[in-house]
Amino acid sequence: MPLNRREFTKQSAVAGAGLALTGVVGALATAPEALASDEPQAYGGGRGHHHGHGHGLGYGPLLADPEGMLALPAGFSYRVVTHSGVTRLESGEFTPSNHDGTAAFAGPRGTTYLVNNHELKGPRSQWDHPVPLTEGLVYDPAAAGGCTVVEVHRDGTVAEWVGIAGTSTNCAGGRTDWGTWLTGEENADRAGVNGMTKDHGYVFEVDPRDHRANRDPKPVKAFGRYEHEAVVIDPERGHAYLTEDASGPNGLLFRWVPPKGFRHGRGRLRTLADDAGVLQAFKCVDSGGRFVDDLSRATRIGTVYGVDWVDVPDRDARTTPVRKQFAAGQVTRARKLEGMWWADGGAYVVSSYARAESPGAAHDGQVWFYEPKRRTLTLKVLLGVNANPDEDGAYDGPDNITVSPYGGLVIAEDGEGVQHLFGATDSGRTYPIARNDLNDSEFTGVVFSPDGDTLFANIQDPGIMVAITGPWRRQPRR
């Protein structure tokens, strides 16, 4: 049922009055100068002992790493969990490269399981360390990507094995409430293209604990075939929300509505027919009822759009890519729809930088919050254009995100120049958590351990997973 103008105007008035300070994140600052830590960045010296910075914003300045990998605040440390071409799988092959989206799951006796995407596109011959073709776990033997499962024990020992192989360009994904990982292919090559033997552009489910559940990989075709990024599941309604990172035209935010009587759980997605449920794309209107063609048009924190959902004509894109099946005015688009995280009864959704789309109000990234109950999309984060990306102090190109157990968001930067992990508090202040001192590769796969003690993250190229520990504490709301 479409959201009528009267209903939306009433909802947006109520929402607009309270959204600035509600939820995990609240309204976040926009100006580049507001996006730096209150404390100056440090470029010399090593990671010393914790200096006791009090209980203000963040954890203090970043200190350059003597090992040349990860700058952290004083008192924090990291260790390498996996390193492509260095660490090895249980089967003997090197850890695959190009680490991306990651989820963490609690195991027995303090063990943490992590499912780690490997964003490898095209034929296997193009990569030094593709995901090994483990018998029974292969979708398309021509494709290089997939996921590995990393088992981290309390004593620091690590084991790693293949969760799924033969998929393409596994970028983001999403954790389910029933303890599995949904990995998306950010590539929609058909069989016969780039040497592929099967169609790509699907979501697959990976179980970190049950090896047998991953055998004979089956795509969840009901979720559609396109350039997938992240996916989250609404635990109350059962809807899946999925982002698409594509251009020419820009990608879409999708909603999958399950068929009547369907209940999520382990192994249930495998039972779905290819056309099960309804796949829909979003369409936004502003408080005046005017259609919004692209999310980049929003220029103010707290902007609230009403959301309608439009059925996708051909979810498997047999002749036309899904995003091209809609005429102008039918759906809303967005530049680089990337990471998502479910919290506070809704989905936090990243739309990365938009300069060409919105030159009058160019920005270097947004985070939105979709609230299903109200059917509203609210702008929570707007990063101003980073004029000097090679200089430390401002952030651009948000990608993977997670909601922090210490309040606010932790965001992985995939922008220009210097790359960071940074936090954003409820009140809109931001602070650095880590800086990539190794190279200019993006951070990916940011996620806390189930107990909140460890922040895992990846340097995508060459593919390094790190575990960051230190004096975490709840950040001030104001």
PyMOL commands that set and color helices and strands:
alter all, ss='L'
color gray80, all
select helices_A, chain A and resi 5-18+32-35+108-110+124-126+211-214+221-223+269-271+295-297+322-324+359-361
alter helices_A, ss='H'
color red, helices_A
select strands_A, chain A and resi 62-63+70-73+77-83+99-106+112-118+145-152+158-167+170-175+181-185+203-206+228-233+240-244+253-257+278-285+291-292+304-311+337-343+346-351+366-371+376-382+398-403+409-413+420-424+430-436+443-448+455-459+464-469
alter strands_A, ss='S'
color yellow, strands_A
deselect
rebuild
show_as cartoon
